[in-house]
Amino acid sequence: MPKAEKRPNQCELILKYIRDFGSITSWQAYEDLGVIRLPSRIFELKEAGYEFSKKRVYTKNRYGIKTYYDEFYLKEQTGNA
């Protein structure tokens, strides 16, 4: 039987997404990667040595109420996720 290919974990997917698209939001992580708890994965990546910056984006929700979300950027690629 052929050996199964290693499936990337959530942290690896997040790093690839940021490298491919420049940043990631919680909605993008959920919609595009199936990652529900992006801030937890960012914390794990920080523990592994990666550095992030974030930008708070202000907007209105569908009911016109002001709200915000965070957009994460990779500062440097020093970890081993």
Secondary structure, DSSP 8 states (H G I E B T S, - for coil): ---------HHHHHHHHHHHHS-EEHHHIIIII--S-HHHHHHHHHHTT-EEEEEEEEEE-TTS-EEEEEEEEEEE-----
